[in-house]
Amino acid sequence: MNVALIVAALVVLAVLSAMVGMYYWLGWTRDVEKRLAASFAPAESEVRRGRLQDQVNQRISRFAMGARLERQLEAADSQFTAAEYIMLRIGLTLLFFLVGWVIVRHPIGGLTLSLVGWMLPGFYLRRRQSKRAKEFADQLPDMLSMLVGSLRAGYGLLHALSVIEDEMPEPMSTEFGRVIRETALGYSLGEALDHLVERIDNDDLALIVTTIHIQNEVGGNLADVLETISKTIRDRIQLKGEIRAMTAQQRATGSILSGLPFAVGVLLMLINPEYMLGIFQPGWPLLIPAGAVVMIILGNIIMRMVTRIDV
């Protein structure tokens, strides 16, 4: 093992150790620890660390990227703060860089795997966010039916929303639980529902909230309007399911064709590093992998545009 690899390993370990130490110093505990700590009076050091944590998160949220990241974490119902998420991405990037350098015995291998380490948290976050949004959309018709039934039974709108919190499964119950808690903290019901629309990017939900706003301003039979919207949403969900079934083969083909070159490249890098490193030499050979990556990305975007049908 050469000196450069040893130095790189020590640097990566030092950075990871510093990040772990900062994690515990800022007092980012999980839910169980928070519930246990709530039973005791907070010590001065805990209060100081909590303030430091708030300062870090506030500084990150000042940037447009930080505010957008916080909204994405809320939409995915993640327990991570923006600062924790950024630390996780940096830590995985450094760790994968070290692993790739050790396996391939060349910095190019480390750089290749470091890209994987950087993209993994983002892929997981988007996957969790899209899965949660789909589950929420699938539950919308049942939620509307329950809301209409509660309104016709004589409940007020806020009481009807609390019934949804108690009776509906995740993620519907969690999101409307947030709405109820925000109204208890002083927000108006309209503001709490607007916050729900910001967390959940769903056109049908935006239509429902707009309908509630209009009913609050001009009056009318909210139950009948919501029942009509519920029927429309059910028909739209059925049509979307049919479209996804008809385009499943094309979407799978696009994903396989886009991921296959990268998988083959990583496999060849592990089997015969000298062979793959030939295209990473300084000069014009670098245009070969760069052009290939650009064309693969463009091809994937075009295939997704072809198979995306708005309803």
C-alpha positions as CSV (number, residue, x, y, z in Angstrom):
1,M,0.0,0.0,0.0
2,N,1.6,3.3,-1.1
3,V,2.0,6.4,1.0
4,A,-0.7,8.4,-1.0
5,L,-3.3,5.8,-0.2
6,I,-2.4,5.7,3.5
7,V,-2.6,9.5,3.6
8,A,-6.0,9.5,1.9
9,A,-7.3,6.9,4.3
10,L,-6.2,8.9,7.3
11,V,-7.8,12.1,5.9
12,V,-11.1,10.3,5.2
13,L,-11.1,8.7,8.7
14,A,-10.3,12.1,10.3
15,V,-13.2,13.8,8.5
16,L,-15.6,11.0,9.3
17,S,-14.5,11.1,13.0
18,A,-15.0,14.9,13.0
19,M,-18.5,14.5,11.5
20,V,-19.5,11.8,14.0
21,G,-18.2,13.9,16.9
22,M,-20.1,16.9,15.6
23,Y,-23.2,14.8,15.3
24,Y,-23.1,13.9,19.0
25,W,-22.0,17.3,20.1
26,L,-25.0,18.9,18.5
27,G,-27.2,16.5,20.3
28,W,-29.1,15.1,17.4
29,T,-30.9,12.3,19.2
30,R,-33.7,10.1,18.0
31,D,-37.3,10.0,19.0
32,V,-36.9,7.6,21.9
33,E,-34.0,9.6,23.4
34,K,-36.0,12.8,23.0
35,R,-39.0,11.3,24.9
36,L,-36.7,10.0,27.6
37,A,-35.0,13.4,27.9
38,A,-38.3,15.2,28.1
39,S,-38.9,13.5,31.5
40,F,-36.0,15.4,33.0
41,A,-35.1,19.1,33.3
42,P,-32.6,20.0,30.5
43,A,-29.1,20.6,31.6
44,E,-27.3,23.8,30.6
45,S,-25.0,21.9,28.3
46,E,-28.0,20.3,26.5
47,V,-29.7,23.7,26.1
48,R,-26.4,25.1,24.6
49,R,-26.0,22.2,22.2
50,G,-29.7,22.5,21.1
51,R,-29.1,26.2,20.4
52,L,-26.1,25.3,18.3
53,Q,-28.1,22.8,16.4
54,D,-30.8,25.4,15.7
55,Q,-28.1,27.9,14.5
56,V,-26.6,25.3,12.1
57,N,-30.0,24.5,10.6
58,Q,-31.0,28.1,10.4
59,R,-27.9,29.0,8.5
60,I,-28.5,26.1,6.0
61,S,-32.2,27.1,5.6
62,R,-31.2,30.6,4.6
63,F,-29.9,29.3,1.2
64,A,-32.5,28.5,-1.5
65,M,-31.0,25.0,-1.8
66,G,-31.3,24.4,2.0
67,A,-34.9,25.5,2.1
68,R,-35.7,23.3,-0.8
69,L,-33.9,20.4,0.9
70,E,-35.9,20.9,4.1
71,R,-39.2,20.7,2.1
72,Q,-38.0,17.5,0.4
73,L,-37.2,16.0,3.8
74,E,-40.6,17.0,5.1
75,A,-42.3,15.5,2.0
76,A,-40.5,12.2,2.5
77,D,-41.3,12.3,6.3
78,S,-37.6,11.9,7.0
79,Q,-36.3,12.1,10.6
80,F,-33.1,13.8,9.3
81,T,-32.6,17.5,9.4
82,A,-31.0,19.3,6.5
83,A,-27.6,19.5,8.3
84,E,-27.8,15.7,9.1
85,Y,-28.6,14.9,5.5
86,I,-25.7,17.0,4.1
87,M,-23.3,15.4,6.6
88,L,-24.6,11.9,5.5
89,R,-23.9,12.6,1.8
90,I,-20.4,14.0,2.5
91,G,-19.6,11.0,4.8
92,L,-20.8,8.4,2.3
93,T,-18.9,10.2,-0.6
94,L,-15.6,10.1,1.4
95,L,-16.2,6.5,2.5
96,F,-16.9,5.3,-1.1
97,F,-13.9,7.2,-2.4
98,L,-11.7,5.3,0.1
99,V,-13.2,2.0,-0.7
100,G,-12.9,2.5,-4.5
101,W,-9.3,3.6,-4.1
102,V,-8.5,0.5,-2.0
103,I,-10.2,-1.9,-4.5
104,V,-8.9,-0.4,-7.8
105,R,-5.6,1.0,-6.3
106,H,-6.1,4.2,-8.3
107,P,-7.8,7.5,-7.6
108,I,-10.1,7.1,-10.6
109,G,-11.7,4.1,-8.9
110,G,-12.2,6.2,-5.8
111,L,-13.8,9.1,-7.8
112,T,-16.1,6.6,-9.6
113,L,-17.4,5.1,-6.4
114,S,-17.6,8.5,-4.7
115,L,-20.2,9.5,-7.2
116,V,-22.2,6.5,-6.2
117,G,-21.8,7.5,-2.5
118,W,-23.0,11.0,-3.3
119,M,-26.0,10.0,-5.3
120,L,-27.3,7.2,-3.0
121,P,-28.9,9.5,-0.3
122,G,-30.5,11.6,-3.0
123,F,-31.9,8.5,-4.8
124,Y,-33.2,7.2,-1.5
125,L,-34.8,10.5,-0.6
126,R,-36.5,10.9,-4.0
127,R,-37.7,7.2,-3.9
128,R,-39.1,7.7,-0.5
129,Q,-40.7,11.0,-1.4
130,S,-42.3,9.6,-4.6
131,K,-43.5,6.4,-2.8
132,R,-45.1,8.5,-0.1
133,A,-46.7,10.9,-2.6
134,K,-48.2,7.9,-4.5
135,E,-49.6,6.3,-1.3
136,F,-51.1,9.7,-0.4
137,A,-52.7,10.0,-3.9
138,D,-54.1,6.5,-3.8
139,Q,-55.7,7.3,-0.4
140,L,-57.3,10.6,-1.6
141,P,-60.7,9.0,-2.8
142,D,-61.2,7.1,0.5
143,M,-60.2,10.3,2.5
144,L,-62.8,12.3,0.6
145,S,-65.5,9.7,1.2
146,M,-64.7,9.8,4.9
147,L,-64.7,13.6,4.9
148,V,-68.0,13.8,3.0
149,G,-69.6,11.3,5.4
150,S,-68.4,13.2,8.5
151,L,-69.7,16.5,7.1
152,R,-73.1,15.0,6.3
153,A,-73.2,13.5,9.8
154,G,-73.0,17.1,11.2
155,Y,-69.3,17.4,12.1
156,G,-67.5,20.6,11.5
157,L,-64.6,20.7,9.0
158,L,-61.9,20.6,11.7
159,H,-63.6,17.8,13.6
160,A,-64.0,15.9,10.3
161,L,-60.3,16.3,9.6
162,S,-59.5,14.9,13.1
163,V,-61.6,11.8,12.2
164,I,-59.3,11.4,9.1
165,E,-56.3,11.6,11.4
166,D,-57.7,8.8,13.6
167,E,-59.1,6.5,11.0
168,M,-56.9,6.7,7.9
169,P,-53.6,4.8,7.5
170,E,-50.2,6.3,6.8
171,P,-49.3,8.8,5.3
172,M,-52.7,10.4,5.2
173,S,-53.1,10.3,9.0
174,T,-49.7,11.8,9.6
175,E,-50.2,14.7,7.2
176,F,-53.7,15.6,8.6
177,G,-52.3,15.2,12.1
178,R,-49.9,18.0,11.2
179,V,-52.7,20.1,10.0
180,I,-54.6,19.6,13.3
181,R,-51.5,20.4,15.3
182,E,-50.8,23.6,13.3
183,T,-54.3,24.8,14.0
184,A,-53.7,24.2,17.7
185,L,-50.5,26.2,17.5
186,G,-52.4,29.3,16.2
187,Y,-52.5,28.9,12.4
188,S,-55.8,29.2,10.7
189,L,-57.2,26.1,9.0
190,G,-56.6,27.6,5.6
191,E,-52.9,28.3,6.4
192,A,-52.5,24.7,7.7
193,L,-54.0,23.3,4.6
194,D,-51.8,25.5,2.4
195,H,-48.8,24.1,4.2
196,L,-50.1,20.6,3.5
197,V,-50.2,21.4,-0.3
198,E,-46.6,22.6,0.0
199,R,-45.5,19.3,1.5
200,I,-47.5,17.1,-0.8
201,D,-47.1,18.0,-4.5
202,N,-50.5,16.7,-5.7
203,D,-52.8,18.5,-8.1
204,D,-55.9,16.8,-6.7
205,L,-55.0,17.8,-3.2
206,A,-54.5,21.4,-4.4
207,L,-58.0,21.3,-6.0
208,I,-59.5,20.0,-2.7
209,V,-57.9,22.8,-0.7
210,T,-58.9,25.4,-3.2
211,T,-62.5,24.2,-2.9
212,I,-62.4,24.4,0.8
213,H,-61.1,28.0,0.6
214,I,-63.9,29.0,-1.8
215,Q,-66.5,27.4,0.4
216,N,-65.2,29.3,3.4
217,E,-65.5,32.6,1.6
218,V,-68.8,32.2,-0.3
219,G,-70.5,29.3,1.4
220,G,-72.3,26.4,-0.2
221,N,-72.6,22.7,0.2
222,L,-69.1,21.5,0.7
223,A,-70.0,17.8,1.0
224,D,-71.7,17.7,-2.5
225,V,-68.7,19.4,-4.2
226,L,-66.2,17.1,-2.5
227,E,-68.2,14.0,-3.5
228,T,-68.1,15.1,-7.1
229,I,-64.3,15.7,-6.9
230,S,-64.0,12.2,-5.3
231,K,-65.6,10.5,-8.3
232,T,-63.4,12.5,-10.7
233,I,-60.2,11.5,-8.8
234,R,-61.3,7.8,-8.8
235,D,-61.7,7.8,-12.5
236,R,-58.3,9.6,-13.0
237,I,-56.5,7.1,-10.8
238,Q,-58.0,4.2,-12.8
239,L,-56.9,5.8,-16.0
240,K,-53.4,6.4,-14.7
241,G,-53.1,2.8,-13.7
242,E,-54.1,1.7,-17.2
243,I,-51.5,4.0,-18.7
244,R,-48.8,2.8,-16.4
245,A,-49.6,-0.8,-17.3
246,M,-49.4,-0.1,-21.0
247,T,-46.1,1.8,-20.7
248,A,-44.4,-0.6,-18.2
249,Q,-42.3,-2.4,-20.8
250,Q,-41.0,0.9,-22.3
251,R,-40.1,2.3,-18.9
252,A,-38.3,-0.9,-17.9
253,T,-36.4,-0.9,-21.2
254,G,-35.3,2.7,-20.7
255,S,-34.1,2.0,-17.1
256,I,-32.1,-1.1,-18.2
257,L,-30.5,0.6,-21.2
258,S,-29.5,3.6,-19.1
259,G,-28.0,1.6,-16.2
260,L,-26.3,-1.2,-18.2
261,P,-23.3,0.9,-19.4
262,F,-22.5,2.0,-15.9
263,A,-22.8,-1.5,-14.5
264,V,-20.5,-2.9,-17.2
265,G,-18.0,-0.1,-16.6
266,V,-17.9,-0.7,-12.8
267,L,-17.6,-4.5,-13.5
268,L,-14.7,-4.0,-15.9
269,M,-13.0,-1.6,-13.5
270,L,-13.1,-4.3,-10.8
271,I,-11.9,-7.1,-13.1
272,N,-9.3,-5.3,-15.2
273,P,-8.5,-1.7,-14.0
274,E,-5.7,-1.2,-16.4
275,Y,-8.0,-1.8,-19.4
276,M,-10.6,0.8,-18.2
277,L,-8.1,3.4,-17.1
278,G,-7.0,3.7,-20.7
279,I,-10.0,5.9,-21.5
280,F,-9.3,8.2,-18.5
281,Q,-5.9,9.3,-19.7
282,P,-5.3,13.1,-19.8
283,G,-6.1,14.7,-23.1
284,W,-8.7,13.9,-25.8
285,P,-9.4,10.3,-24.5
286,L,-11.4,11.9,-21.6
287,L,-14.0,13.0,-24.2
288,I,-15.0,9.4,-24.8
289,P,-16.5,8.7,-21.3
290,A,-17.7,12.3,-21.0
291,G,-19.6,12.0,-24.3
292,A,-20.9,8.6,-23.5
293,V,-22.3,9.8,-20.1
294,V,-24.0,12.8,-21.8
295,M,-25.6,10.7,-24.5
296,I,-26.9,8.2,-21.9
297,I,-28.4,10.9,-19.8
298,L,-30.0,12.6,-22.9
299,G,-31.4,9.2,-24.0
300,N,-32.9,8.5,-20.6
301,I,-34.5,11.9,-20.5
302,I,-36.0,11.4,-24.0
303,M,-37.4,8.0,-23.1
304,R,-38.9,9.3,-19.9
305,M,-40.6,12.1,-21.9
306,V,-42.0,9.7,-24.4
307,T,-43.5,7.4,-21.7
308,R,-44.8,10.3,-19.5
309,I,-48.5,10.9,-20.3
310,D,-50.3,13.6,-18.2
311,V,-53.9,12.9,-17.3
